[in-house]
Amino acid sequence: LVQILVRHPEERVHVICETCDRECKRSFVYIMTGRGDGCVKVGYAADAKQRAAQLRRATGLPIQLHKRYRVSCEFQAWEAEDIAHELLAQYWSGKGEWFRCPEWVAEAAIERAIRETRR
């Protein structure tokens, strides 16, 4: 993966990568908890901590960032999230990106998905 770092005023690191052949923000695939029903959320964002704060404000629930995985670009994050959702389909809660499974199951799905996107 060829990367060129570009600093912007907001100090976010952008990369130009061979995967998507465009400038991207480094991104995260994440697991969040706190809905109160044993479900975990699997998603992606450029800033996973900020995304957790947005969800707390929007829902009024104590949403917490359980774990985040840094990936090289937005495209890889989107692709890994999509694969993880497929791997977790049997646990889908019926609502959004929430899955009724233990955190370790979501972790294993994301780790496998990230490995698959690096091929």
DSSP file with accessible surface (Angstrom, degrees, kcal/mol):
  #  RESIDUE AA STRUCTURE BP1 BP2  ACC     N-H-->O    O-->H-N    N-H-->O    O-->H-N    TCO  KAPPA ALPHA  PHI   PSI    X-CA   Y-CA   Z-CA
    1    1 A L              0   0  103      0, 0.0     2,-0.5     0, 0.0    16,-0.1   0.000 360.0 360.0 360.0 120.1    0.0    0.0    0.0
    2    2 A V        -     0   0   82      2,-0.0     2,-0.4    13,-0.0    16,-0.3  -0.804 360.0-175.8 -92.5 127.5    1.5    3.3   -1.1
    3    3 A Q        -     0   0   71     -2,-0.5     2,-0.5    14,-0.1    14,-0.1  -0.978  19.0-166.0-128.9 139.9    0.6    6.2    1.1
    4    4 A I        -     0   0   95     -2,-0.4    12,-0.4    12,-0.3     2,-0.3  -0.992  23.2-137.9-120.8 119.7    1.3    9.9    1.0
    5    5 A L        -     0   0  102     -2,-0.5     2,-0.4    10,-0.1    10,-0.2  -0.620  20.5-174.8 -81.4 135.3    0.5   11.7    4.2
    6    6 A V  E     -A   14   0A  47      8,-1.2     8,-1.4    -2,-0.3     2,-0.5  -0.993  13.4-147.5-130.1 122.6   -1.2   15.1    3.8
    7    7 A R  E     -A   13   0A 152     -2,-0.4     6,-0.1     6,-0.1    -2,-0.0  -0.789  14.4-168.4 -94.0 131.8   -1.8   17.3    6.9
    8    8 A H    >   -     0   0   53      4,-0.7     3,-3.0    -2,-0.5     4,-0.0  -0.743  39.8 -98.0-110.3 164.5   -4.9   19.5    6.9
    9    9 A P  T 3  S+     0   0  120      0, 0.0    -1,-0.0     0, 0.0    -2,-0.0   0.838 125.0  55.5 -53.1 -35.9   -5.7   22.3    9.3
   10   10 A E  T 3  S-     0   0  111      2,-0.1     3,-0.1     1,-0.1    -3,-0.0   0.426 112.1-124.0 -80.1   4.6   -7.9   20.0   11.4
   11   11 A E    <   +     0   0  121     -3,-3.0     2,-0.4     1,-0.2    -1,-0.1   0.679  59.4 146.5  65.7  20.9   -4.8   17.6   11.7
   12   12 A R        -     0   0   83     -4,-0.0    -4,-0.7     1,-0.0     2,-0.5  -0.715  49.9-123.4 -83.8 140.7   -6.6   14.6   10.3
   13   13 A V  E     -A    7   0A  32     -2,-0.4    13,-1.6    -6,-0.1     2,-0.3  -0.719  28.2-169.1 -87.5 126.0   -4.3   12.4    8.4
   14   14 A H  E     -AB   6  25A  17     -8,-1.4    -8,-1.2    -2,-0.5     2,-0.3  -0.846   3.1-162.7-109.8 151.1   -5.4   11.7    4.8
   15   15 A V  E     - B   0  24A   0      9,-3.2     9,-3.4    -2,-0.3     2,-0.6  -0.944  19.5-142.6-131.6 152.6   -3.8    9.1    2.5
   16   16 A I  E     - B   0  23A  64    -12,-0.4   -12,-0.3    -2,-0.3     2,-0.3  -0.983  37.8-177.1-109.1 119.3   -3.7    8.4   -1.1
   17   17 A C     >  -     0   0    3      5,-1.2     4,-1.7    -2,-0.6     5,-0.4  -0.817  41.0-127.0-123.6 160.5   -3.8    4.6   -1.4
   18   18 A E  T  4 S+     0   0  130     -2,-0.3    -1,-0.1   -16,-0.3   -15,-0.1   0.744 102.7  68.9 -72.5 -24.1   -3.7    2.0   -4.1
   19   19 A T  T  4 S+     0   0   70      1,-0.2    -1,-0.2     3,-0.1    54,-0.0   0.951 123.5   7.0 -62.5 -49.3   -6.9    0.4   -2.8
   20   20 A C  T  4 S-     0   0   27      2,-0.2    -1,-0.2    -3,-0.1    -2,-0.2   0.475  90.5-134.7-116.0  -4.1   -9.2    3.2   -3.8
   21   21 A D  S  < S+     0   0  136     -4,-1.7     2,-0.3     1,-0.2    -3,-0.1   0.849  72.9  85.0  55.5  38.9   -6.8    5.4   -5.8
   22   22 A R  S    S-     0   0  127     -5,-0.4    -5,-1.2    -7,-0.1     2,-0.3  -0.966  90.8 -75.6-154.8 172.0   -8.0    8.6   -4.1
   23   23 A E  E     +B   16   0A  82     -2,-0.3     2,-0.3    -7,-0.2    -7,-0.3  -0.590  56.9 174.0 -76.5 129.6   -7.4   10.7   -1.0
   24   24 A C  E     -B   15   0A   1     -9,-3.4    -9,-3.2    -2,-0.3     2,-0.4  -0.932  32.6-117.7-131.9 159.7   -9.0    9.1    2.0
   25   25 A K  E     -B   14   0A  63     -2,-0.3    49,-0.4   -11,-0.2   -11,-0.2  -0.751  40.1-107.4 -89.5 141.6   -9.2    9.6    5.7
   26   26 A R        -     0   0   60    -13,-1.6     2,-0.3    -2,-0.4    46,-0.2  -0.490  51.2-166.4 -61.6 141.6   -7.8    6.9    7.8
   27   27 A S  E     -C   71   0B   1     44,-1.0    44,-2.8    -2,-0.1     2,-0.4  -0.783  17.1-132.5-132.5 172.6  -10.8    5.2    9.3
   28   28 A F  E     -CD  70  45B  18     17,-2.7    17,-2.1    -2,-0.3     2,-0.5  -0.964   5.5-147.3-128.0 143.6  -11.8    2.8   12.0
   29   29 A V  E     -CD  69  44B   0     40,-2.2    40,-2.9    -2,-0.4     2,-0.3  -0.924  39.3-172.0-100.4 134.2  -14.1   -0.2   12.2
   30   30 A Y  E     -CD  68  43B   2     13,-2.8    13,-1.6    -2,-0.5     2,-0.4  -0.862  30.8-143.5-133.0 163.8  -15.6   -0.2   15.6
   31   31 A I  E     -CD  67  42B   0     36,-2.6    35,-2.7    -2,-0.3    36,-1.5  -0.997  23.3-173.2-122.8 129.4  -17.7   -2.1   18.2
   32   32 A M  E     -CD  65  41B   0      9,-2.1     9,-2.6    -2,-0.4     2,-0.2  -0.916   3.6-179.3-122.1 151.8  -20.1   -0.2   20.5
   33   33 A T  E     +C   64   0B  26     31,-2.5    31,-2.9    -2,-0.3     7,-0.1  -0.780  40.2  91.7-132.0 178.1  -22.2   -1.3   23.4
   34   34 A G        +     0   0   23      5,-0.4    -1,-0.1    29,-0.3     6,-0.1   0.519  42.8 119.4 112.8   6.9  -24.6    0.2   25.9
   35   35 A R  S    S-     0   0   52      4,-0.5    28,-0.1    26,-0.1     5,-0.1   0.707  76.8-125.3 -75.0 -17.7  -28.0   -0.2   24.3
   36   36 A G  S    S+     0   0   80      3,-0.2    -1,-0.1    26,-0.1    -3,-0.0   0.507  90.6  85.6  91.3   4.7  -29.0   -2.2   27.4
   37   37 A D  S    S-     0   0   57      2,-0.2     3,-0.1     0, 0.0    -1,-0.0   0.199 106.7 -98.7-123.4  15.3  -30.2   -5.3   25.5
   38   38 A G  S    S+     0   0   60      1,-0.3    63,-0.5    62,-0.1     2,-0.2   0.567  80.8 132.1  81.7   7.2  -26.9   -7.2   25.0
   39   39 A C        -     0   0    3     61,-0.2    -4,-0.5    59,-0.0    -5,-0.4  -0.593  42.7-151.5 -92.2 156.5  -26.5   -6.0   21.5
   40   40 A V  E     - E   0  99B   2     59,-2.8    59,-3.1    -2,-0.2     2,-0.5  -0.927  10.6-135.4-122.0 149.0  -23.3   -4.6   19.9
   41   41 A K  E     -DE  32  98B   9     -9,-2.6    -9,-2.1    -2,-0.3     2,-0.5  -0.908  14.0-164.6-104.8 131.3  -23.0   -2.1   17.0
   42   42 A V  E     +D   31   0B   0     55,-2.0     2,-0.2    -2,-0.5   -11,-0.2  -0.972  33.0 126.5-115.8 120.1  -20.5   -2.8   14.3
   43   43 A G  E     -D   30   0B   0    -13,-1.6   -13,-2.8    -2,-0.5     2,-0.3  -0.834  46.1-115.8-151.7-170.3  -19.8    0.2   12.1
   44   44 A Y  E     +D   29   0B  82    -15,-0.3     2,-0.3    -2,-0.2   -15,-0.2  -0.986  29.5 158.8-141.3 153.0  -17.1    2.4   10.6
   45   45 A A  E     -D   28   0B  17    -17,-2.1   -17,-2.7    -2,-0.3     3,-0.3  -0.972  48.2-118.8-163.7 156.6  -16.1    6.0   11.0
   46   46 A A  S    S+     0   0   31      1,-0.3     2,-0.4    -2,-0.3    -1,-0.1   0.840 116.0  27.4 -68.3 -32.0  -13.2    8.4   10.5
   47   47 A D     >  -     0   0   54      1,-0.1     4,-2.1   -19,-0.1    -1,-0.3  -0.856  68.7-177.4-134.3  96.1  -13.5    9.2   14.3
   48   48 A A  H  > S+     0   0    0     -2,-0.4     4,-2.2    -3,-0.3     5,-0.2   0.850  84.2  54.0 -65.4 -35.6  -15.0    6.3   16.3
   49   49 A K  H  > S+     0   0  123      2,-0.2     4,-2.0     1,-0.2    -1,-0.2   0.923 110.1  47.0 -65.8 -41.9  -14.9    8.2   19.6
   50   50 A Q  H  > S+     0   0   85      1,-0.2     4,-2.4     2,-0.2    -2,-0.2   0.897 109.6  54.4 -65.9 -37.7  -16.8   11.1   18.0
   51   51 A R  H  X S+     0   0   76     -4,-2.1     4,-2.4     2,-0.2    -2,-0.2   0.910 106.7  51.2 -62.9 -41.1  -19.3    8.7   16.5
   52   52 A A  H  X S+     0   0    2     -4,-2.2     4,-2.3     1,-0.2    -1,-0.2   0.927 109.9  49.8 -61.6 -42.5  -20.0    7.1   20.0
   53   53 A A  H  X S+     0   0   20     -4,-2.0     4,-2.4     1,-0.2    -2,-0.2   0.907 109.2  52.2 -63.0 -40.6  -20.6   10.6   21.4
   54   54 A Q  H  X S+     0   0   77     -4,-2.4     4,-2.7     1,-0.2    -1,-0.2   0.922 110.1  48.3 -60.6 -44.5  -23.0   11.4   18.5
   55   55 A L  H  X S+     0   0   20     -4,-2.4     4,-2.4     2,-0.2     6,-0.4   0.885 109.4  52.7 -65.6 -38.4  -24.9    8.2   19.2
   56   56 A R  H  X S+     0   0   88     -4,-2.3     4,-2.4     2,-0.2    -2,-0.2   0.940 113.5  43.9 -60.4 -46.8  -25.1    9.0   23.0
   57   57 A R  H  < S+     0   0  175     -4,-2.4    -2,-0.2     1,-0.2    -1,-0.2   0.914 116.3  46.7 -64.7 -42.3  -26.5   12.4   22.2
   58   58 A A  H  < S+     0   0   86     -4,-2.7    -1,-0.2    -5,-0.2    -2,-0.2   0.852 125.9  26.8 -70.6 -34.6  -29.0   11.1   19.6
   59   59 A T  H  < S-     0   0   73     -4,-2.4    -2,-0.2    -5,-0.2    -1,-0.2   0.665  89.8-133.0-103.1 -22.7  -30.3    8.2   21.6
   60   60 A G     <  +     0   0   68     -4,-2.4    -4,-0.1    -5,-0.3    -3,-0.1   0.566  66.4 127.5  75.7   7.2  -29.9    9.3   25.2
   61   61 A L  S    S-     0   0   64     -6,-0.4     2,-2.3    -5,-0.2    -1,-0.3  -0.655  75.9-108.1 -95.9 156.4  -28.4    5.8   25.9
   62   62 A P        +     0   0   83      0, 0.0     2,-0.1     0, 0.0   -26,-0.1  -0.299  49.5 178.9 -80.3  58.1  -25.0    5.2   27.5
   63   63 A I        -     0   0    1     -2,-2.3     2,-0.4   -11,-0.2   -29,-0.3  -0.417   5.5-169.1 -63.8 131.7  -23.4    4.1   24.3
   64   64 A Q  E     -C   33   0B 103    -31,-2.9   -31,-2.5    -2,-0.1     2,-0.7  -0.965  27.5-119.0-126.1 143.3  -19.7    3.2   24.8
   65   65 A L  E     -C   32   0B  44     -2,-0.4   -33,-0.2   -33,-0.2     3,-0.1  -0.703  30.7-179.1 -76.8 115.4  -16.9    2.5   22.3
   66   66 A H  E     -     0   0B  74    -35,-2.7     2,-0.3    -2,-0.7   -34,-0.2   0.913  62.6 -18.8 -82.4 -48.4  -15.9   -1.1   23.1
   67   67 A K  E     -C   31   0B  80    -36,-1.5   -36,-2.6     2,-0.0     2,-0.3  -0.982  55.9-158.4-159.7 148.1  -13.1   -1.5   20.6
   68   68 A R  E     -C   30   0B 101     -2,-0.3     2,-0.5   -38,-0.2   -38,-0.2  -0.980   5.7-154.1-133.9 148.1  -11.8    0.1   17.4
   69   69 A Y  E     -C   29   0B  29    -40,-2.9   -40,-2.2    -2,-0.3     2,-0.3  -0.980  16.6-138.5-122.1 118.5   -9.6   -1.2   14.6
   70   70 A R  E     -C   28   0B 142     -2,-0.5     2,-0.3   -42,-0.2   -42,-0.2  -0.594  24.1-176.0 -78.1 132.9   -7.6    1.3   12.5
   71   71 A V  E     -C   27   0B   3    -44,-2.8   -44,-1.0    -2,-0.3     6,-0.0  -0.817  35.6-107.9-124.1 168.4   -7.6    0.6    8.8
   72   72 A S  S    S-     0   0   16     -2,-0.3     2,-0.3   -46,-0.2   -48,-0.1   0.778  87.9  -2.6 -73.6 -28.4   -5.7    2.3    6.0
   73   73 A C  S  > S-     0   0    0    -47,-0.1     4,-2.1     1,-0.1   -47,-0.2  -0.977  70.9 -98.4-156.9 169.9   -8.6    4.1    4.3
   74   74 A E  H  > S+     0   0   55    -49,-0.4     4,-2.8    -2,-0.3     5,-0.2   0.868 118.7  56.1 -61.0 -39.2  -12.3    4.6    4.1
   75   75 A F  H  > S+     0   0   70      1,-0.2     4,-2.7     2,-0.2    -1,-0.2   0.935 108.3  46.7 -61.8 -45.0  -12.8    2.1    1.4
   76   76 A Q  H  > S+     0   0   11      2,-0.2     4,-2.9     1,-0.2     5,-0.2   0.905 112.5  51.3 -64.0 -38.6  -11.1   -0.7    3.5
   77   77 A A  H  X S+     0   0    0     -4,-2.1     4,-2.6     2,-0.2    -2,-0.2   0.943 111.9  45.9 -62.8 -46.1  -13.3    0.4    6.5
   78   78 A W  H  X S+     0   0  114     -4,-2.8     4,-2.3     2,-0.2    -2,-0.2   0.930 115.2  47.1 -61.8 -45.2  -16.5    0.2    4.4
   79   79 A E  H  X S+     0   0   61     -4,-2.7     4,-2.4    -5,-0.2    -2,-0.2   0.927 113.3  47.7 -64.5 -44.4  -15.5   -3.2    2.9
   80   80 A A  H  X S+     0   0    1     -4,-2.9     4,-2.8     1,-0.2    -1,-0.2   0.902 111.5  50.9 -64.3 -41.2  -14.5   -4.7    6.3
   81   81 A E  H  X S+     0   0   15     -4,-2.6     4,-2.7    -5,-0.2    -1,-0.2   0.934 110.1  50.1 -60.4 -44.8  -17.7   -3.4    7.9
   82   82 A D  H  X S+     0   0   66     -4,-2.3     4,-1.9     2,-0.2    -2,-0.2   0.927 112.7  45.8 -61.7 -44.8  -19.7   -5.0    5.1
   83   83 A I  H  X S+     0   0   25     -4,-2.4     4,-2.5     2,-0.2    -1,-0.2   0.924 111.9  52.0 -64.6 -43.8  -17.9   -8.4    5.5
   84   84 A A  H  X S+     0   0    0     -4,-2.8     4,-1.9     1,-0.2    -2,-0.2   0.914 107.7  52.4 -60.0 -41.8  -18.3   -8.3    9.3
   85   85 A H  H  < S+     0   0   37     -4,-2.7     4,-0.3     1,-0.2    -1,-0.2   0.907 109.7  49.3 -61.1 -40.8  -22.0   -7.7    8.9
   86   86 A E  H >< S+     0   0  129     -4,-1.9     3,-1.1     1,-0.2     4,-0.3   0.919 110.9  49.6 -62.7 -43.6  -22.3  -10.7    6.6
   87   87 A L  H 3< S+     0   0   53     -4,-2.5     3,-0.3     1,-0.2    -1,-0.2   0.799 116.2  43.1 -64.9 -28.9  -20.3  -12.8    9.1
   88   88 A L  T >< S+     0   0    2     -4,-1.9     3,-2.6    -5,-0.2     4,-0.4   0.333  78.7 113.3 -97.7   6.4  -22.6  -11.6   11.9
   89   89 A A  G X  S+     0   0   62     -3,-1.1     3,-1.6    -4,-0.3    -1,-0.2   0.829  71.1  59.6 -52.1 -37.7  -25.9  -12.0    9.9
   90   90 A Q  G 3  S+     0   0  158     -3,-0.3    -1,-0.3     1,-0.3    -2,-0.1   0.704 107.9  47.4 -65.8 -17.3  -27.2  -14.8   12.1
   91   91 A Y  G <  S+     0   0   73     -3,-2.6     9,-3.4     8,-0.0    -1,-0.3   0.360  78.1 139.5-101.8   1.5  -27.0  -12.4   15.1
   92   92 A W  B <   -F   99   0B 141     -3,-1.6     7,-0.3    -4,-0.4     4,-0.1  -0.222  46.8-148.0 -54.3 133.6  -28.7   -9.4   13.5
   93   93 A S        -     0   0   29      5,-2.5    -1,-0.2     2,-0.3     6,-0.1   0.557  41.1-107.9 -80.1 -10.1  -31.0   -7.8   16.0
   94   94 A G  S    S+     0   0   46      4,-0.4     2,-0.4     2,-0.2     5,-0.1   0.449  94.4  86.7  95.3   1.8  -33.5   -6.7   13.4
   95   95 A K  S >  S-     0   0  145      3,-0.4     3,-1.7     1,-0.1    -2,-0.3  -0.955  94.8 -61.4-142.5 118.0  -32.5   -3.1   13.7
   96   96 A G  T 3  S-     0   0   56     -2,-0.4    -2,-0.2     1,-0.2    -1,-0.1  -0.095 105.3 -24.7  55.7-136.8  -29.7   -1.2   11.9
   97   97 A E  T 3  S+     0   0   52     -5,-0.1   -55,-2.0    -4,-0.1     2,-0.4  -0.041 101.6 122.1-101.2  28.6  -26.1   -2.3   12.5
   98   98 A W  E <   -E   41   0B  28     -3,-1.7    -5,-2.5   -57,-0.2    -3,-0.4  -0.787  40.0-169.4-100.0 136.6  -26.9   -3.9   15.9
   99   99 A F  E     -EF  40  92B   6    -59,-3.1   -59,-2.8    -2,-0.4     2,-1.5  -0.977  24.2-133.4-129.4 135.8  -26.1   -7.6   16.6
  100  100 A R        +     0   0  130     -9,-3.4   -61,-0.2    -2,-0.4   -62,-0.1  -0.679  68.3 103.6 -89.7  83.4  -27.2   -9.7   19.5
  101  101 A C  S    S-     0   0    9     -2,-1.5    -2,-0.1   -63,-0.5   -13,-0.0  -0.977  76.6 -84.1-154.0 161.6  -23.9  -11.4   20.2
  102  102 A P    >>  -     0   0   57      0, 0.0     4,-1.6     0, 0.0     3,-0.9  -0.323  43.2-111.8 -66.5 155.6  -21.0  -11.2   22.7
  103  103 A E  H 3> S+     0   0   76      1,-0.2     4,-2.7     2,-0.2     5,-0.2   0.878 116.1  59.8 -55.7 -39.2  -18.3   -8.6   22.1
  104  104 A W  H 3> S+     0   0  175      1,-0.2     4,-2.3     2,-0.2    -1,-0.2   0.833 101.8  53.4 -64.5 -29.3  -15.7  -11.4   21.4
  105  105 A V  H <> S+     0   0   18     -3,-0.9     4,-2.1     2,-0.2    -1,-0.2   0.934 110.9  45.8 -69.0 -43.2  -17.9  -12.7   18.5
  106  106 A A  H  X S+     0   0    0     -4,-1.6     4,-2.6     2,-0.2    -2,-0.2   0.900 111.5  53.3 -64.6 -40.1  -18.0   -9.2   16.9
  107  107 A E  H  X S+     0   0   41     -4,-2.7     4,-2.8     1,-0.2     5,-0.2   0.936 109.1  48.4 -59.4 -47.1  -14.2   -8.8   17.5
  108  108 A A  H  X S+     0   0   49     -4,-2.3     4,-2.3     1,-0.2    -1,-0.2   0.903 111.3  50.5 -62.0 -39.6  -13.5  -12.1   15.7
  109  109 A A  H  X S+     0   0    9     -4,-2.1     4,-2.5     2,-0.2    -1,-0.2   0.928 112.7  45.5 -65.0 -44.1  -15.8  -11.1   12.8
  110  110 A I  H  X S+     0   0    0     -4,-2.6     4,-2.8     2,-0.2     5,-0.2   0.927 111.8  51.5 -66.3 -43.8  -14.1   -7.7   12.4
  111  111 A E  H  X S+     0   0   73     -4,-2.8     4,-2.0     1,-0.2    -2,-0.2   0.922 112.9  45.7 -61.2 -41.1  -10.6   -9.2   12.6
  112  112 A R  H  X S+     0   0  120     -4,-2.3     4,-2.3    -5,-0.2    -1,-0.2   0.924 112.2  51.8 -65.8 -43.6  -11.4  -11.8    9.9
  113  113 A A  H  X S+     0   0    0     -4,-2.5     4,-1.7     1,-0.2    -2,-0.2   0.912 109.1  49.6 -60.4 -42.5  -13.0   -9.1    7.7
  114  114 A I  H  X S+     0   0    9     -4,-2.8     4,-0.9     1,-0.2    -1,-0.2   0.919 109.4  51.9 -64.7 -42.1   -9.9   -6.9    8.0
  115  115 A R  H >< S+     0   0  138     -4,-2.0     3,-0.8    -5,-0.2     4,-0.3   0.920 109.2  51.2 -58.9 -41.5   -7.7   -9.8    7.1
  116  116 A E  H >< S+     0   0   55     -4,-2.3     3,-0.9     1,-0.2    -1,-0.2   0.834 106.0  54.2 -67.4 -30.3   -9.9  -10.5    4.0
  117  117 A T  H 3< S+     0   0   20     -4,-1.7    -1,-0.2     1,-0.2    -2,-0.2   0.672 100.9  61.4 -78.8 -14.1   -9.7   -6.8    2.9
  118  118 A R  T <<        0   0  163     -4,-0.9    -1,-0.2    -3,-0.8    -2,-0.2   0.468 360.0 360.0 -88.4  -2.6   -5.9   -6.9    2.9
  119  119 A R    <         0   0  230     -3,-0.9    -3,-0.0    -4,-0.3    -4,-0.0  -0.313 360.0 360.0 -74.4 360.0   -5.7   -9.7    0.3
